[in-house]
Amino acid sequence: MIQETKKRLWTKDFVLLTSANLLMAIAFYFMTPVMPLFMADRFQSDTAEIGMIMFTFAVAAIIMRPFSGFLLDFLNRYVVYLIAFVFFMLLFLGYALAATVTLMLVLRFLHGLTWGTMNTAAYTMAVDLTPAKRRGEGLGFFGLSMNVAMAVAPMLALAIIHRSGYNILFYSAVLFCFVALLCAFLVRVPQLSRTASVKFSFSGLFEKSALPIALIALLTQVSYGGILSFIALYGREIGVESSGLFFLLLSVGLAIARILSGRLFDKIGPAKVSFFGLILLVFGLVLVGYAPTSIGFHCAAFVLGIGFGVLAPAFQAMANNHVVPERRGAANSTYLMFFDSGIGIGMLLFGQLIDRIGYAGTFYVSAVITLVALIVFFSYTLPNYLKTKESF
């Protein structure tokens, strides 16, 4: 068993791990706006080829999630994290050297595998370092590092490539990862002493208690995946040439909500927090489709940011609260695999629906999917969570 950390949240180790995650996330989000441009400029790739490159990374991460959970529960979590981190950093150099699209596909797949392992490990160690009664708050602040990176990294990446080119950007990503690794090397994670030997089995790759909330995460992330992929094109259609302000407002909403919602979750529980977040998502999705103006577009960004930010730490805390420390790796990998799958489904679903029913209709469909998530949450997921809480 892991000895739970003391009631103090902001320990040296938690601060260092969060700092490492922030710097790593900046390198990660460098690729979000740049990879399509890089493929088009260096390899003259069309949209189908670019889509394949982007999708390869996501597929690799999803495939790796359950296996990484097993590794984290079977081996030393900290060592697994550091090894994956080193390979994640070095693979950025491969982009500068890649000469063919095939090699890029291989690099993106390998990068997805390392991301799936490292990201799962980081969240699992964050859970290990947070007191049980402040887990929602701790995960809220830890996840905030990703949101801050998402807000600043794309603009910084575009500035670097316009000034110095793609290769300098890839080297910059390595530099950010290297500094992050220096922070990570100073972290001391509680050691896991297993009461029984861990044996590999495919059923053991998944944590059953995390599945109900993981399903809700999948349903809510469908709209997030679609927004990430198509909001810029929708903005252009309604006369908003740059989606930069949309993503900035989305990130601000995410940041504010993460800071507040984790603490609220710890104090009042999941019911009210989750209801508020899910209703905001529905409202934001309807707003962005119903009000095709610059004001409606940007107001929806802030509302959606708050909605997603409220739900993220609450759902992940629920996935971790009722598992023994020896199964936290499996719990986080199960949750994050469904989370990633929802984003991937959203990317594909929006692409199919927009051509058939338009942007507004697609946003309304995603609002209905979120309503389904709300119904399932209160009819099944929450009662199951509360029942498990009584016996845990």
C-alpha positions as a Markdown table, in Angstrom:
| # | Residue | x | y | z |
|---|---|---|---|---|
| 1 | Met | 0.0 | 0.0 | 0.0 |
| 2 | Ile | 1.0 | 3.6 | -0.5 |
| 3 | Gln | 1.1 | 5.8 | 2.6 |
| 4 | Glu | -1.3 | 8.7 | 1.8 |
| 5 | Thr | 0.4 | 12.0 | 1.8 |
| 6 | Lys | -0.3 | 14.4 | 4.6 |
| 7 | Lys | -3.2 | 16.9 | 4.4 |
| 8 | Arg | -0.9 | 19.5 | 2.9 |
| 9 | Leu | -1.4 | 19.7 | -0.9 |
| 10 | Trp | 1.3 | 22.0 | -2.0 |
| 11 | Thr | 4.3 | 19.9 | -1.1 |
| 12 | Lys | 7.6 | 20.2 | -2.9 |
| 13 | Asp | 7.0 | 17.1 | -4.9 |
| 14 | Phe | 3.6 | 18.1 | -6.0 |
| 15 | Val | 4.9 | 21.5 | -7.2 |
| 16 | Leu | 7.8 | 19.9 | -9.0 |
| 17 | Leu | 5.6 | 17.3 | -10.7 |
| 18 | Thr | 3.1 | 20.0 | -11.8 |
| 19 | Ser | 5.9 | 22.2 | -13.1 |
| 20 | Ala | 7.3 | 19.3 | -15.1 |
| 21 | Asn | 3.8 | 18.6 | -16.5 |
| 22 | Leu | 3.4 | 22.3 | -17.5 |
| 23 | Leu | 6.7 | 22.4 | -19.4 |
| 24 | Met | 6.1 | 19.0 | -21.1 |
| 25 | Ala | 2.6 | 20.2 | -22.1 |
| 26 | Ile | 4.0 | 23.3 | -23.8 |
| 27 | Ala | 6.1 | 21.0 | -25.9 |
| 28 | Phe | 3.1 | 18.8 | -26.6 |
| 29 | Tyr | 0.8 | 21.6 | -27.6 |
| 30 | Phe | 3.5 | 23.1 | -29.9 |
| 31 | Met | 2.4 | 20.3 | -32.3 |
| 32 | Thr | -1.4 | 21.1 | -32.3 |
| 33 | Pro | -1.3 | 24.0 | -34.8 |
| 34 | Val | 2.1 | 23.2 | -36.3 |
| 35 | Met | 1.8 | 19.6 | -37.4 |
| 36 | Pro | -0.7 | 20.2 | -40.2 |
| 37 | Leu | 1.3 | 23.2 | -41.5 |
| 38 | Phe | 4.6 | 21.2 | -41.3 |
| 39 | Met | 3.1 | 18.3 | -43.3 |
| 40 | Ala | 1.7 | 20.6 | -45.9 |
| 41 | Asp | 4.9 | 22.7 | -46.3 |
| 42 | Arg | 7.5 | 20.0 | -46.1 |
| 43 | Phe | 5.8 | 17.0 | -47.7 |
| 44 | Gln | 3.0 | 18.8 | -49.7 |
| 45 | Ser | 0.5 | 16.6 | -47.9 |
| 46 | Asp | -3.2 | 16.9 | -48.6 |
| 47 | Thr | -5.9 | 17.0 | -45.9 |
| 48 | Ala | -6.4 | 13.2 | -46.0 |
| 49 | Glu | -2.7 | 12.6 | -45.4 |
| 50 | Ile | -2.6 | 15.2 | -42.6 |
| 51 | Gly | -5.6 | 13.7 | -41.0 |
| 52 | Met | -3.9 | 10.3 | -41.0 |
| 53 | Ile | -0.8 | 11.7 | -39.4 |
| 54 | Met | -2.9 | 13.4 | -36.6 |
| 55 | Phe | -5.1 | 10.3 | -36.1 |
| 56 | Thr | -2.1 | 8.0 | -35.8 |
| 57 | Phe | -0.9 | 9.7 | -32.7 |
| 58 | Ala | -4.3 | 9.5 | -31.0 |
| 59 | Val | -4.7 | 5.8 | -31.9 |
| 60 | Ala | -1.3 | 4.9 | -30.5 |
| 61 | Ala | -2.1 | 6.7 | -27.2 |
| 62 | Ile | -5.4 | 5.0 | -26.9 |
| 63 | Ile | -3.8 | 1.6 | -27.6 |
| 64 | Met | -1.1 | 2.2 | -25.0 |
| 65 | Arg | -3.3 | 3.5 | -22.2 |
| 66 | Pro | -4.4 | 0.1 | -20.7 |
| 67 | Phe | -0.9 | -1.4 | -21.1 |
| 68 | Ser | 0.7 | 1.6 | -19.4 |
| 69 | Gly | -1.7 | 1.2 | -16.5 |
| 70 | Phe | -0.5 | -2.4 | -16.0 |
| 71 | Leu | 3.1 | -1.2 | -16.1 |
| 72 | Leu | 2.4 | 1.5 | -13.5 |
| 73 | Asp | 0.9 | -1.1 | -11.2 |
| 74 | Phe | 3.5 | -3.8 | -11.8 |
| 75 | Leu | 6.7 | -1.8 | -12.0 |
| 76 | Asn | 8.1 | 1.3 | -10.3 |
| 77 | Arg | 5.8 | 4.2 | -11.5 |
| 78 | Tyr | 8.4 | 6.8 | -11.2 |
| 79 | Val | 10.9 | 4.8 | -13.4 |
| 80 | Val | 8.2 | 4.1 | -16.0 |
| 81 | Tyr | 7.4 | 7.8 | -16.1 |
| 82 | Leu | 11.0 | 8.9 | -16.5 |
| 83 | Ile | 11.8 | 6.3 | -19.3 |
| 84 | Ala | 8.7 | 7.3 | -21.3 |
| 85 | Phe | 9.5 | 11.0 | -20.7 |
| 86 | Val | 13.0 | 10.6 | -22.1 |
| 87 | Phe | 11.8 | 8.9 | -25.3 |
| 88 | Phe | 9.0 | 11.4 | -25.6 |
| 89 | Met | 11.6 | 14.2 | -25.6 |
| 90 | Leu | 14.0 | 12.5 | -28.1 |
| 91 | Leu | 11.3 | 11.8 | -30.6 |
| 92 | Phe | 10.9 | 15.5 | -31.3 |
| 93 | Leu | 14.3 | 15.4 | -32.9 |
| 94 | Gly | 13.0 | 12.8 | -35.4 |
| 95 | Tyr | 10.6 | 15.3 | -36.9 |
| 96 | Ala | 13.6 | 17.5 | -37.9 |
| 97 | Leu | 15.3 | 14.5 | -39.5 |
| 98 | Ala | 12.2 | 12.9 | -41.1 |
| 99 | Ala | 12.5 | 12.7 | -44.9 |
| 100 | Thr | 9.3 | 10.8 | -45.9 |
| 101 | Val | 5.6 | 10.7 | -44.9 |
| 102 | Thr | 6.0 | 7.0 | -43.9 |
| 103 | Leu | 8.7 | 7.9 | -41.4 |
| 104 | Met | 6.4 | 10.6 | -40.0 |
| 105 | Leu | 3.7 | 8.1 | -39.5 |
| 106 | Val | 6.1 | 5.9 | -37.6 |
| 107 | Leu | 7.3 | 8.8 | -35.5 |
| 108 | Arg | 3.8 | 9.9 | -34.7 |
| 109 | Phe | 2.8 | 6.4 | -33.7 |
| 110 | Leu | 5.9 | 6.1 | -31.4 |
| 111 | His | 5.2 | 9.5 | -30.0 |
| 112 | Gly | 1.6 | 8.5 | -29.2 |
| 113 | Leu | 2.8 | 5.4 | -27.4 |
| 114 | Thr | 5.2 | 7.4 | -25.2 |
| 115 | Trp | 2.5 | 10.1 | -24.6 |
| 116 | Gly | 0.0 | 7.4 | -23.5 |
| 117 | Thr | 2.5 | 6.0 | -21.0 |
| 118 | Met | 3.9 | 9.3 | -19.7 |
| 119 | Asn | 0.6 | 11.1 | -19.3 |
| 120 | Thr | -1.0 | 8.2 | -17.5 |
| 121 | Ala | 2.0 | 7.9 | -15.2 |
| 122 | Ala | 1.9 | 11.6 | -14.5 |
| 123 | Tyr | -1.7 | 11.6 | -13.4 |
| 124 | Thr | -1.3 | 8.5 | -11.4 |
| 125 | Met | 1.6 | 10.0 | -9.5 |
| 126 | Ala | -0.4 | 13.2 | -9.0 |
| 127 | Val | -3.0 | 11.1 | -7.3 |
| 128 | Asp | -0.4 | 9.4 | -5.2 |
| 129 | Leu | 0.9 | 12.8 | -4.1 |
| 130 | Thr | -2.5 | 14.4 | -3.2 |
| 131 | Pro | -4.3 | 13.8 | 0.1 |
| 132 | Ala | -7.5 | 11.8 | -0.4 |
| 133 | Lys | -9.7 | 14.5 | 1.0 |
| 134 | Arg | -8.2 | 17.1 | -1.3 |
| 135 | Arg | -8.0 | 14.9 | -4.4 |
| 136 | Gly | -10.5 | 16.9 | -6.5 |
| 137 | Glu | -8.6 | 20.1 | -5.7 |
| 138 | Gly | -5.2 | 18.5 | -6.4 |
| 139 | Leu | -6.2 | 17.1 | -9.8 |
| 140 | Gly | -7.8 | 20.4 | -10.7 |
| 141 | Phe | -4.6 | 22.3 | -10.2 |
| 142 | Phe | -2.5 | 19.5 | -11.8 |
| 143 | Gly | -4.7 | 19.5 | -14.9 |
| 144 | Leu | -4.6 | 23.3 | -14.9 |
| 145 | Ser | -1.0 | 22.9 | -16.1 |
| 146 | Met | -2.3 | 21.4 | -19.3 |
| 147 | Asn | -4.8 | 24.2 | -19.8 |
| 148 | Val | -2.2 | 26.9 | -19.3 |
| 149 | Ala | 0.0 | 25.2 | -21.9 |
| 150 | Met | -2.9 | 24.9 | -24.3 |
| 151 | Ala | -3.4 | 28.7 | -24.0 |
| 152 | Val | 0.2 | 29.8 | -24.6 |
| 153 | Ala | 1.9 | 27.0 | -26.6 |
| 154 | Pro | 0.1 | 27.4 | -30.0 |
| 155 | Met | 0.8 | 31.1 | -30.2 |
| 156 | Leu | 4.4 | 30.6 | -29.1 |
| 157 | Ala | 4.8 | 27.8 | -31.6 |
| 158 | Leu | 3.5 | 29.9 | -34.5 |
| 159 | Ala | 5.8 | 32.8 | -33.6 |
| 160 | Ile | 8.8 | 30.5 | -33.5 |
| 161 | Ile | 8.2 | 28.9 | -36.9 |
| 162 | His | 7.5 | 32.3 | -38.5 |
| 163 | Arg | 10.7 | 33.7 | -37.1 |
| 164 | Ser | 13.1 | 30.7 | -37.2 |
| 165 | Gly | 11.5 | 27.7 | -39.0 |
| 166 | Tyr | 10.2 | 24.3 | -38.0 |
| 167 | Asn | 13.4 | 22.7 | -36.9 |
| 168 | Ile | 14.0 | 25.4 | -34.3 |
| 169 | Leu | 10.5 | 24.7 | -33.0 |
| 170 | Phe | 11.3 | 21.0 | -32.6 |
| 171 | Tyr | 14.6 | 21.8 | -30.9 |
| 172 | Ser | 12.7 | 24.2 | -28.6 |
| 173 | Ala | 10.3 | 21.4 | -27.7 |
| 174 | Val | 13.3 | 19.3 | -26.7 |
| 175 | Leu | 14.6 | 22.1 | -24.5 |
| 176 | Phe | 11.2 | 22.5 | -22.7 |
| 177 | Cys | 11.1 | 18.7 | -22.1 |
| 178 | Phe | 14.7 | 18.7 | -20.9 |
| 179 | Val | 13.9 | 21.4 | -18.3 |
| 180 | Ala | 10.8 | 19.5 | -17.4 |
| 181 | Leu | 12.9 | 16.3 | -16.8 |
| 182 | Leu | 15.2 | 18.2 | -14.5 |
| 183 | Cys | 12.1 | 19.1 | -12.4 |
| 184 | Ala | 10.9 | 15.5 | -12.6 |
| 185 | Phe | 14.2 | 14.1 | -11.4 |
| 186 | Leu | 13.8 | 15.9 | -8.2 |
| 187 | Val | 10.3 | 14.5 | -7.4 |
| 188 | Arg | 10.0 | 11.8 | -4.7 |
| 189 | Val | 6.9 | 9.7 | -5.2 |
| 190 | Pro | 5.5 | 7.4 | -2.4 |
| 191 | Gln | 6.6 | 3.8 | -2.9 |
| 192 | Leu | 4.1 | 1.2 | -3.7 |
| 193 | Ser | 4.3 | -1.9 | -1.6 |
| 194 | Arg | 2.2 | -4.6 | -3.1 |
| 195 | Thr | 0.3 | -7.1 | -0.9 |
| 196 | Ala | 0.0 | -9.6 | -3.7 |
| 197 | Ser | 1.9 | -10.4 | -6.9 |
| 198 | Val | 0.7 | -8.7 | -10.0 |
| 199 | Lys | -0.1 | -11.1 | -12.9 |
| 200 | Phe | -0.8 | -10.0 | -16.4 |
| 201 | Ser | -4.3 | -10.6 | -17.8 |
| 202 | Phe | -6.3 | -8.7 | -20.4 |
| 203 | Ser | -9.2 | -8.2 | -18.0 |
| 204 | Gly | -6.7 | -6.8 | -15.5 |
| 205 | Leu | -5.7 | -4.0 | -17.9 |
| 206 | Phe | -9.0 | -2.2 | -17.0 |
| 207 | Glu | -10.3 | -1.1 | -13.7 |
| 208 | Lys | -14.0 | -2.0 | -13.6 |
| 209 | Ser | -14.9 | 0.5 | -10.9 |
| 210 | Ala | -13.7 | 3.3 | -13.2 |
| 211 | Leu | -15.8 | 2.2 | -16.2 |
| 212 | Pro | -19.1 | 4.0 | -15.3 |
| 213 | Ile | -17.4 | 7.5 | -15.0 |
| 214 | Ala | -15.1 | 6.7 | -17.9 |
| 215 | Leu | -18.2 | 6.2 | -20.1 |
| 216 | Ile | -19.5 | 9.6 | -19.1 |
| 217 | Ala | -16.1 | 11.2 | -19.9 |
| 218 | Leu | -16.3 | 9.6 | -23.3 |
| 219 | Leu | -19.7 | 11.1 | -24.0 |
| 220 | Thr | -18.7 | 14.6 | -22.9 |
| 221 | Gln | -15.5 | 14.6 | -24.8 |
| 222 | Val | -17.2 | 13.9 | -28.2 |
| 223 | Ser | -18.1 | 17.6 | -28.4 |
| 224 | Tyr | -14.5 | 18.6 | -27.2 |
| 225 | Gly | -12.9 | 16.6 | -30.0 |
| 226 | Gly | -15.2 | 18.1 | -32.6 |
| 227 | Ile | -14.6 | 21.6 | -31.4 |
| 228 | Leu | -10.8 | 21.2 | -31.4 |
| 229 | Ser | -11.0 | 19.9 | -35.0 |
| 230 | Phe | -13.6 | 22.1 | -36.7 |
| 231 | Ile | -14.2 | 25.3 | -34.7 |
| 232 | Ala | -11.7 | 27.3 | -36.8 |
| 233 | Leu | -13.5 | 26.3 | -40.0 |
| 234 | Tyr | -16.8 | 27.2 | -38.4 |
| 235 | Gly | -15.5 | 30.5 | -37.3 |
| 236 | Arg | -14.4 | 31.3 | -40.8 |
| 237 | Glu | -17.8 | 30.4 | -42.1 |
| 238 | Ile | -19.5 | 32.9 | -39.8 |
| 239 | Gly | -17.0 | 35.6 | -40.5 |
| 240 | Val | -14.5 | 35.1 | -37.6 |
| 241 | Glu | -11.2 | 34.8 | -39.4 |
| 242 | Ser | -9.1 | 33.9 | -36.4 |
| 243 | Ser | -10.0 | 31.3 | -33.8 |
| 244 | Gly | -7.2 | 32.4 | -31.5 |
| 245 | Leu | -9.6 | 34.4 | -29.2 |
| 246 | Phe | -12.0 | 31.4 | -29.1 |
| 247 | Phe | -9.2 | 29.1 | -27.8 |
| 248 | Leu | -7.9 | 31.8 | -25.4 |
| 249 | Leu | -11.4 | 32.2 | -23.9 |
| 250 | Leu | -11.9 | 28.4 | -23.8 |
| 251 | Ser | -8.6 | 28.1 | -21.9 |
| 252 | Val | -9.5 | 30.9 | -19.5 |
| 253 | Gly | -12.8 | 29.2 | -18.7 |
| 254 | Leu | -11.0 | 25.9 | -18.2 |
| 255 | Ala | -8.5 | 27.5 | -15.9 |
| 256 | Ile | -11.0 | 29.3 | -13.7 |
| 257 | Ala | -13.2 | 26.3 | -13.4 |
| 258 | Arg | -10.4 | 23.9 | -12.6 |
| 259 | Ile | -9.2 | 26.1 | -9.8 |
| 260 | Leu | -12.6 | 26.3 | -8.2 |
| 261 | Ser | -14.4 | 23.0 | -9.1 |
| 262 | Gly | -11.8 | 20.6 | -7.5 |
| 263 | Arg | -12.2 | 22.2 | -4.1 |
| 264 | Leu | -16.0 | 22.3 | -4.5 |
| 265 | Phe | -16.0 | 18.6 | -5.4 |
| 266 | Asp | -14.1 | 17.8 | -2.2 |
| 267 | Lys | -16.6 | 19.8 | -0.1 |
| 268 | Ile | -20.0 | 19.1 | -1.6 |
| 269 | Gly | -19.5 | 15.9 | -3.6 |
| 270 | Pro | -20.0 | 15.0 | -7.3 |
| 271 | Ala | -23.8 | 15.6 | -7.8 |
| 272 | Lys | -24.1 | 19.4 | -7.9 |
| 273 | Val | -20.7 | 19.9 | -9.5 |
| 274 | Ser | -21.3 | 17.5 | -12.3 |
| 275 | Phe | -24.9 | 18.8 | -12.9 |
| 276 | Phe | -23.5 | 22.3 | -13.2 |
| 277 | Gly | -20.8 | 21.3 | -15.6 |
| 278 | Leu | -23.0 | 19.2 | -17.8 |
| 279 | Ile | -25.7 | 21.8 | -18.1 |
| 280 | Leu | -23.1 | 24.4 | -19.0 |
| 281 | Leu | -21.8 | 22.2 | -21.8 |
| 282 | Val | -25.3 | 21.7 | -23.2 |
| 283 | Phe | -26.0 | 25.5 | -23.1 |
| 284 | Gly | -22.6 | 26.3 | -24.7 |
| 285 | Leu | -23.1 | 23.8 | -27.5 |
| 286 | Val | -26.6 | 25.2 | -28.2 |
| 287 | Leu | -25.3 | 28.8 | -28.0 |
| 288 | Val | -22.5 | 28.3 | -30.5 |
| 289 | Gly | -24.9 | 26.7 | -33.0 |
| 290 | Tyr | -27.9 | 29.1 | -32.4 |
| 291 | Ala | -25.9 | 32.4 | -32.4 |
| 292 | Pro | -23.6 | 32.4 | -35.4 |
| 293 | Thr | -22.1 | 35.8 | -34.6 |
| 294 | Ser | -18.8 | 36.8 | -33.2 |
| 295 | Ile | -20.3 | 37.6 | -29.8 |
| 296 | Gly | -22.2 | 34.3 | -29.6 |
| 297 | Phe | -19.1 | 32.4 | -30.9 |
| 298 | His | -16.8 | 33.8 | -28.2 |
| 299 | Cys | -19.3 | 33.7 | -25.4 |
| 300 | Ala | -19.8 | 30.0 | -26.1 |
| 301 | Ala | -16.1 | 29.5 | -25.9 |
| 302 | Phe | -16.0 | 30.8 | -22.3 |
| 303 | Val | -19.1 | 28.9 | -21.3 |
| 304 | Leu | -17.8 | 25.6 | -22.8 |
| 305 | Gly | -14.4 | 26.2 | -21.1 |
| 306 | Ile | -16.1 | 26.4 | -17.7 |
| 307 | Gly | -18.2 | 23.4 | -18.4 |
| 308 | Phe | -15.2 | 21.2 | -19.4 |
| 309 | Gly | -13.1 | 22.6 | -16.6 |
| 310 | Val | -15.7 | 21.8 | -14.0 |
| 311 | Leu | -16.1 | 18.2 | -15.1 |
| 312 | Ala | -12.5 | 17.2 | -15.7 |
| 313 | Pro | -11.2 | 17.1 | -12.1 |
| 314 | Ala | -14.5 | 15.8 | -10.7 |
| 315 | Phe | -14.7 | 12.9 | -13.1 |
| 316 | Gln | -11.0 | 11.9 | -12.6 |
| 317 | Ala | -11.3 | 12.1 | -8.9 |
| 318 | Met | -14.4 | 9.8 | -9.1 |
| 319 | Ala | -12.3 | 7.4 | -11.2 |
| 320 | Asn | -9.6 | 7.2 | -8.5 |
| 321 | Asn | -11.5 | 7.6 | -5.2 |
| 322 | His | -12.7 | 4.0 | -4.9 |
| 323 | Val | -9.7 | 2.0 | -6.0 |
| 324 | Val | -6.8 | 0.7 | -3.9 |
| 325 | Pro | -3.4 | 2.4 | -4.6 |
| 326 | Glu | -2.2 | -0.8 | -6.3 |
| 327 | Arg | -4.8 | -0.3 | -9.0 |
| 328 | Arg | -4.5 | 3.5 | -9.6 |
| 329 | Gly | -2.5 | 2.9 | -12.7 |
| 330 | Ala | -5.3 | 0.8 | -14.2 |
| 331 | Ala | -7.9 | 3.2 | -13.0 |
| 332 | Asn | -6.2 | 6.2 | -14.7 |
| 333 | Ser | -5.4 | 4.3 | -17.9 |
| 334 | Thr | -9.1 | 3.2 | -18.1 |
| 335 | Tyr | -10.4 | 6.7 | -17.6 |
| 336 | Leu | -7.9 | 8.3 | -20.0 |
| 337 | Met | -8.5 | 5.7 | -22.7 |
| 338 | Phe | -12.2 | 6.4 | -22.7 |
| 339 | Phe | -11.4 | 10.2 | -22.5 |
| 340 | Asp | -9.2 | 10.0 | -25.6 |
| 341 | Ser | -11.6 | 7.8 | -27.4 |
| 342 | Gly | -14.4 | 10.4 | -26.9 |
| 343 | Ile | -12.1 | 13.0 | -28.5 |
| 344 | Gly | -11.3 | 10.7 | -31.4 |
| 345 | Ile | -15.0 | 9.9 | -31.9 |
| 346 | Gly | -15.8 | 13.6 | -31.9 |
| 347 | Met | -13.3 | 14.3 | -34.6 |
| 348 | Leu | -14.7 | 11.6 | -36.9 |
| 349 | Leu | -18.4 | 12.3 | -36.0 |
| 350 | Phe | -18.2 | 16.0 | -36.6 |
| 351 | Gly | -16.5 | 15.4 | -39.9 |
| 352 | Gln | -19.3 | 13.2 | -41.1 |
| 353 | Leu | -22.2 | 15.3 | -39.7 |
| 354 | Ile | -21.1 | 18.7 | -40.8 |
| 355 | Asp | -21.4 | 17.8 | -44.5 |
| 356 | Arg | -24.9 | 16.4 | -43.9 |
| 357 | Ile | -26.6 | 18.7 | -41.4 |
| 358 | Gly | -24.3 | 21.7 | -41.2 |
| 359 | Tyr | -22.4 | 23.1 | -38.3 |
| 360 | Ala | -25.4 | 24.2 | -36.2 |
| 361 | Gly | -27.1 | 20.8 | -36.5 |
| 362 | Thr | -23.9 | 19.1 | -35.5 |
| 363 | Phe | -23.5 | 21.2 | -32.4 |
| 364 | Tyr | -27.2 | 20.4 | -31.5 |
| 365 | Val | -26.5 | 16.7 | -31.9 |
| 366 | Ser | -23.4 | 17.0 | -29.6 |
| 367 | Ala | -25.7 | 18.8 | -27.1 |
| 368 | Val | -28.1 | 15.9 | -27.2 |
| 369 | Ile | -25.2 | 13.5 | -26.6 |
| 370 | Thr | -24.2 | 15.6 | -23.6 |
| 371 | Leu | -27.8 | 15.4 | -22.3 |
| 372 | Val | -27.6 | 11.6 | -22.7 |
| 373 | Ala | -24.4 | 11.7 | -20.5 |
| 374 | Leu | -26.3 | 13.7 | -17.9 |
| 375 | Ile | -29.2 | 11.2 | -17.8 |
| 376 | Val | -26.8 | 8.2 | -17.6 |
| 377 | Phe | -24.7 | 10.0 | -14.9 |
| 378 | Phe | -27.7 | 10.6 | -12.6 |
| 379 | Ser | -29.5 | 7.3 | -13.3 |
| 380 | Tyr | -26.6 | 4.9 | -13.1 |
| 381 | Thr | -23.1 | 6.4 | -12.6 |
| 382 | Leu | -23.7 | 8.5 | -9.5 |
| 383 | Pro | -25.8 | 5.9 | -7.7 |
| 384 | Asn | -23.2 | 3.3 | -8.4 |
| 385 | Tyr | -20.4 | 5.6 | -7.2 |
| 386 | Leu | -22.3 | 6.4 | -3.9 |
| 387 | Lys | -23.0 | 2.7 | -3.4 |
| 388 | Thr | -19.3 | 1.8 | -3.8 |
| 389 | Lys | -18.4 | 4.7 | -1.5 |
| 390 | Glu | -20.4 | 3.1 | 1.3 |
| 391 | Ser | -18.5 | -0.2 | 1.0 |
| 392 | Phe | -15.0 | 1.1 | 0.2 |
